[in-house]
Amino acid sequence: MTADPAAGYPADLLELAETYLQQLDFRADPRAATLAEAMRYSLLAGGKRIRPVLTLATARSRGADPRAVLPAACALELIHTYSLIHDDLPAIDDDTLRRGRPTCHVAYGEDVAILAGDGLFAEAFRLLLTCQQGEPEPVLAAVTEISRATGVQGMVGGQYMDIAGAAADDDDLRTLHALKTGRLIEAAVVCGALLTGADDVASYRAYAAELGLLFQIVDDILDETGAAAELGKSVGKDRAQDKVTYVSRFGMERAAQLADQAEARARHLLRSLPGSAPDLLAVTAYIHRRRR
């Protein structure tokens, strides 16, 4: 295992996404300038931009120019950021630290944070529908994929299961995290395939589903073992809130084994995808060996 979890991470794709995000203009009325500032405060707080990088990496694995799918890729980051803002609110996780600095509601107030999340979600679809180039059919397919991934059949439904404590058995736990975390990761890979002409995305979806599971198991481990200074967010929150996680359900050792197994399955499924996918392999490795 390399000492640096980010070794090999596709830095050029990360830079593409970061530059595009920094240049976004929400065209806010001057009287809503603080709202736009709050949106940018959370959006530009850094991170590895895993979701947009996955979209860009998938496009490149299919022989396409990653820049061709930048609007869709970055729309996913807007949606992810909106979900973090709302997850951190006092009514849900009541968190005060995100990406190494005060959460949006701490910095701007709960009312502004709610609107900042709402604004990012709406701007994501504006970005998709006005800036993503391509034939109408694949663009519409990507919009449909993302809308399903973020609604009751995806992220929002999974978040509800989480706050409702609806994980009575192992299948429930996997379903909860497949919806809450996995579906947006799945959408990132699938959209990269759809927008570059893939007719059948089943193999991409299968790979991404394992990647989403891997991400969540490692996240659960980090909540127990990570340091706030390294992670840039609070740790121990799941245990403090008595949430069911892979660690609380299976124990630390077994959770680590499950992460190893999910990573092996993801690598195996990655080999079945067409073309060469070194970037996707690097992102898979990064997710597996984040500080844990």
C-alpha positions as CSV (number, residue, x, y, z in Angstrom):
1,M,0.0,0.0,0.0
2,T,1.4,3.4,-1.0
3,A,2.0,6.0,1.7
4,D,0.0,8.6,-0.3
5,P,-3.6,7.7,-0.9
6,A,-3.8,10.2,-3.8
7,A,-0.8,8.7,-5.7
8,G,-1.9,8.1,-9.3
9,Y,-5.1,10.1,-8.9
10,P,-5.9,11.8,-12.3
11,A,-4.7,15.3,-11.4
12,D,-5.4,16.7,-14.9
13,L,-9.1,15.7,-14.6
14,L,-9.3,17.1,-11.1
15,E,-7.8,20.4,-12.4
16,L,-10.3,20.4,-15.3
17,A,-13.2,20.1,-12.9
18,E,-11.8,22.6,-10.4
19,T,-11.2,25.3,-13.0
20,Y,-14.7,24.8,-14.5
21,L,-16.3,25.1,-11.0
22,Q,-14.4,28.2,-10.2
23,Q,-15.5,29.9,-13.4
24,L,-19.2,29.2,-12.8
25,D,-21.3,32.4,-12.7
26,F,-24.6,32.1,-10.9
27,R,-25.7,35.5,-12.2
28,A,-27.3,36.5,-8.9
29,D,-29.2,39.7,-8.5
30,P,-27.0,42.0,-6.4
31,R,-29.5,41.8,-3.6
32,A,-28.9,38.0,-3.5
33,A,-25.1,38.4,-3.5
34,T,-24.8,36.8,-0.1
35,L,-26.7,33.7,-1.3
36,A,-24.4,33.3,-4.3
37,E,-21.4,33.8,-1.9
38,A,-22.7,31.0,0.4
39,M,-23.2,28.7,-2.6
40,R,-19.6,29.3,-3.8
41,Y,-18.3,29.0,-0.2
42,S,-19.4,25.4,0.0
43,L,-18.8,24.5,-3.7
44,L,-15.2,25.8,-3.8
45,A,-14.1,24.3,-0.5
46,G,-11.9,21.8,-2.2
47,G,-11.8,18.0,-2.2
48,K,-11.0,15.3,-4.7
49,R,-14.1,16.0,-6.8
50,I,-14.6,12.2,-7.1
51,R,-18.0,12.4,-8.9
52,P,-17.0,14.8,-11.7
53,V,-13.7,13.1,-12.0
54,L,-15.5,9.8,-12.5
55,T,-17.6,11.3,-15.3
56,L,-14.5,12.7,-17.0
57,A,-12.5,9.5,-16.5
58,T,-15.4,7.4,-18.0
59,A,-15.5,9.6,-21.0
60,R,-11.8,9.4,-21.6
61,S,-11.9,5.6,-21.2
62,R,-14.2,5.6,-24.1
63,G,-11.8,7.6,-26.3
64,A,-13.7,10.9,-25.9
65,D,-12.3,14.3,-24.9
66,P,-13.2,14.7,-21.2
67,R,-13.9,18.4,-21.7
68,A,-16.9,17.4,-23.8
69,V,-18.8,16.2,-20.6
70,L,-17.6,18.9,-18.2
71,P,-21.0,20.6,-17.7
72,A,-22.6,17.3,-16.7
73,A,-19.6,16.3,-14.6
74,C,-19.7,19.5,-12.6
75,A,-23.5,19.5,-12.3
76,L,-22.9,16.4,-10.2
77,E,-20.6,18.3,-7.9
78,L,-23.2,21.0,-7.4
79,I,-25.7,18.4,-6.4
80,H,-23.2,16.6,-4.1
81,T,-22.4,20.0,-2.5
82,Y,-26.1,20.7,-2.0
83,S,-26.5,17.4,-0.3
84,L,-23.6,18.1,2.1
85,I,-25.0,21.5,3.0
86,H,-28.4,20.0,3.9
87,D,-26.9,16.9,5.6
88,D,-24.9,19.2,7.9
89,L,-28.0,21.2,9.0
90,P,-29.0,21.0,12.7
91,A,-32.2,19.1,11.7
92,I,-30.2,16.3,10.2
93,D,-26.6,15.7,11.2
94,D,-26.0,19.0,13.1
95,D,-22.4,19.2,11.9
96,T,-20.1,22.2,12.3
97,L,-17.1,21.2,10.2
98,R,-16.9,20.3,6.5
99,R,-13.8,20.2,4.3
100,G,-11.7,21.8,7.0
101,R,-13.8,24.8,7.7
102,P,-17.2,25.8,9.3
103,T,-20.2,24.3,7.6
104,C,-22.4,26.6,5.5
105,H,-25.1,27.1,8.2
106,V,-22.4,28.0,10.7
107,A,-20.9,30.5,8.4
108,Y,-24.0,32.0,6.9
109,G,-27.0,31.0,9.1
110,E,-29.4,28.1,8.7
111,D,-31.8,30.0,6.5
112,V,-29.2,31.0,4.0
113,A,-27.7,27.5,4.0
114,I,-31.0,25.9,3.1
115,L,-31.4,28.3,0.2
116,A,-27.8,27.8,-0.9
117,G,-28.4,24.1,-1.1
118,D,-31.6,24.7,-3.0
119,G,-29.8,27.1,-5.4
120,L,-27.0,24.6,-6.1
121,F,-29.5,21.9,-6.9
122,A,-31.4,24.1,-9.4
123,E,-28.2,25.5,-10.9
124,A,-27.1,21.9,-11.6
125,F,-30.0,21.2,-13.9
126,R,-29.6,24.6,-15.5
127,L,-26.0,23.7,-16.2
128,L,-27.0,20.4,-17.7
129,L,-29.8,21.7,-19.9
130,T,-28.1,24.9,-21.2
131,C,-24.4,24.0,-21.3
132,Q,-24.0,20.3,-22.0
133,Q,-23.5,19.8,-25.7
134,G,-24.6,16.7,-27.6
135,E,-27.6,15.1,-29.3
136,P,-30.9,15.6,-27.4
137,E,-31.3,11.9,-26.6
138,P,-28.1,11.2,-24.6
139,V,-28.4,14.6,-22.9
140,L,-31.9,13.8,-21.8
141,A,-30.9,10.4,-20.7
142,A,-28.2,11.9,-18.5
143,V,-30.7,14.4,-17.0
144,T,-33.0,11.5,-16.3
145,E,-30.2,9.4,-14.7
146,I,-29.2,12.3,-12.4
147,S,-32.8,13.2,-11.4
148,R,-33.5,9.5,-10.5
149,A,-30.2,9.3,-8.6
150,T,-31.0,12.4,-6.5
151,G,-34.7,11.8,-5.7
152,V,-36.7,9.4,-3.6
153,Q,-35.3,6.5,-5.6
154,G,-31.8,7.7,-4.8
155,M,-30.0,10.1,-2.5
156,V,-33.0,11.7,-0.8
157,G,-34.7,8.4,-0.2
158,G,-31.5,7.0,1.3
159,Q,-31.0,10.0,3.5
160,Y,-34.6,9.5,4.8
161,M,-33.8,5.9,5.6
162,D,-30.7,7.0,7.4
163,I,-32.5,9.6,9.7
164,A,-35.4,7.2,10.2
165,G,-33.1,4.4,11.3
166,A,-34.5,2.1,8.7
167,A,-31.7,-0.4,8.5
168,A,-33.0,-3.4,10.4
169,D,-30.9,-6.0,8.6
170,D,-27.9,-6.3,6.3
171,D,-29.9,-5.9,3.1
172,D,-31.5,-2.7,4.5
173,L,-28.0,-1.3,5.3
174,R,-26.8,-2.0,1.8
175,T,-29.9,-0.5,0.2
176,L,-29.7,2.6,2.4
177,H,-26.1,3.3,1.3
178,A,-26.7,2.3,-2.3
179,L,-29.4,5.0,-2.4
180,K,-27.8,7.7,-0.2
181,T,-24.2,7.5,-1.4
182,G,-24.0,5.0,-4.3
183,R,-26.6,6.3,-6.7
184,L,-24.8,9.6,-7.3
185,I,-21.5,7.8,-7.8
186,E,-23.3,5.4,-10.2
187,A,-24.8,8.4,-12.1
188,A,-21.4,9.9,-12.5
189,V,-20.1,6.9,-14.3
190,V,-23.2,6.2,-16.2
191,C,-23.5,9.8,-17.5
192,G,-19.9,9.6,-18.7
193,A,-20.9,6.6,-20.8
194,L,-24.2,7.9,-22.0
195,L,-22.8,11.2,-23.2
196,T,-20.1,9.5,-25.2
197,G,-22.4,7.2,-27.1
198,A,-22.8,4.1,-25.0
199,D,-25.8,2.1,-25.9
200,D,-25.6,-0.3,-23.0
201,V,-24.6,1.0,-19.7
202,A,-25.2,-2.1,-17.6
203,S,-21.5,-2.9,-17.1
204,Y,-20.8,0.7,-16.1
205,R,-23.6,0.6,-13.6
206,A,-22.4,-2.6,-12.1
207,Y,-18.9,-1.3,-11.6
208,A,-20.1,2.0,-10.1
209,A,-22.5,0.2,-7.7
210,E,-19.5,-1.6,-6.2
211,L,-17.5,1.6,-6.1
212,G,-20.3,3.3,-4.2
213,L,-20.4,0.5,-1.7
214,L,-16.6,0.7,-1.3
215,F,-16.9,4.4,-0.7
216,Q,-19.5,4.1,2.0
217,I,-17.7,1.3,3.9
218,V,-14.4,3.2,3.9
219,D,-16.4,6.3,5.0
220,D,-17.8,4.4,7.9
221,I,-14.3,3.2,8.9
222,L,-13.0,6.7,8.7
223,D,-15.7,8.0,11.0
224,E,-14.3,5.8,13.6
225,T,-10.6,5.9,12.9
226,G,-9.9,9.1,11.1
227,A,-8.7,12.4,12.4
228,A,-10.7,15.6,11.9
229,A,-7.6,17.5,10.8
230,E,-7.0,15.0,8.0
231,L,-10.6,14.4,7.0
232,G,-11.7,18.0,7.3
233,K,-14.9,17.0,9.0
234,S,-16.1,15.8,12.4
235,V,-15.5,12.2,13.3
236,G,-17.4,9.9,15.6
237,K,-20.7,11.4,14.6
238,D,-22.3,8.2,13.5
239,R,-21.6,6.5,16.8
240,A,-22.7,9.6,18.8
241,Q,-26.0,9.6,16.9
242,D,-26.3,5.8,17.3
243,K,-26.5,5.3,13.5
244,V,-26.2,1.8,12.0
245,T,-22.9,1.6,9.9
246,Y,-20.8,-1.1,8.5
247,V,-18.5,-0.8,11.5
248,S,-21.3,-0.9,14.1
249,R,-23.0,-3.8,12.3
250,F,-20.0,-5.9,11.5
251,G,-17.1,-4.6,13.6
252,M,-14.0,-2.8,12.4
253,E,-12.1,-5.9,11.1
254,R,-15.0,-7.3,9.2
255,A,-15.8,-3.9,7.7
256,A,-12.2,-3.6,6.4
257,Q,-12.6,-7.0,4.8
258,L,-15.9,-6.0,3.2
259,A,-14.1,-2.9,1.8
260,D,-11.3,-5.1,0.4
261,Q,-13.9,-7.4,-1.2
262,A,-15.9,-4.5,-2.7
263,E,-12.7,-3.1,-4.2
264,A,-11.8,-6.5,-5.7
265,R,-15.2,-6.8,-7.3
266,A,-15.0,-3.2,-8.6
267,R,-11.6,-4.0,-10.2
268,H,-13.0,-7.2,-11.7
269,L,-15.9,-5.3,-13.2
270,L,-13.7,-2.6,-14.5
271,R,-11.8,-5.1,-16.6
272,S,-15.1,-5.9,-18.4
273,L,-15.5,-2.3,-19.6
274,P,-14.5,-1.4,-23.2
275,G,-11.3,0.6,-23.8
276,S,-8.6,1.4,-21.4
277,A,-9.5,2.8,-18.0
278,P,-6.4,3.6,-16.0
279,D,-8.1,6.7,-14.6
280,L,-11.0,4.8,-13.2
281,L,-8.6,2.2,-11.7
282,A,-6.7,5.1,-10.0
283,V,-10.0,6.5,-8.6
284,T,-11.0,3.1,-7.4
285,A,-7.6,2.7,-5.6
286,Y,-7.9,6.1,-4.1
287,I,-11.3,5.5,-2.6
288,H,-10.1,2.2,-1.2
289,R,-7.0,3.6,0.5
290,R,-8.2,6.9,1.8
291,R,-6.8,7.6,5.3
292,R,-8.2,4.7,7.3
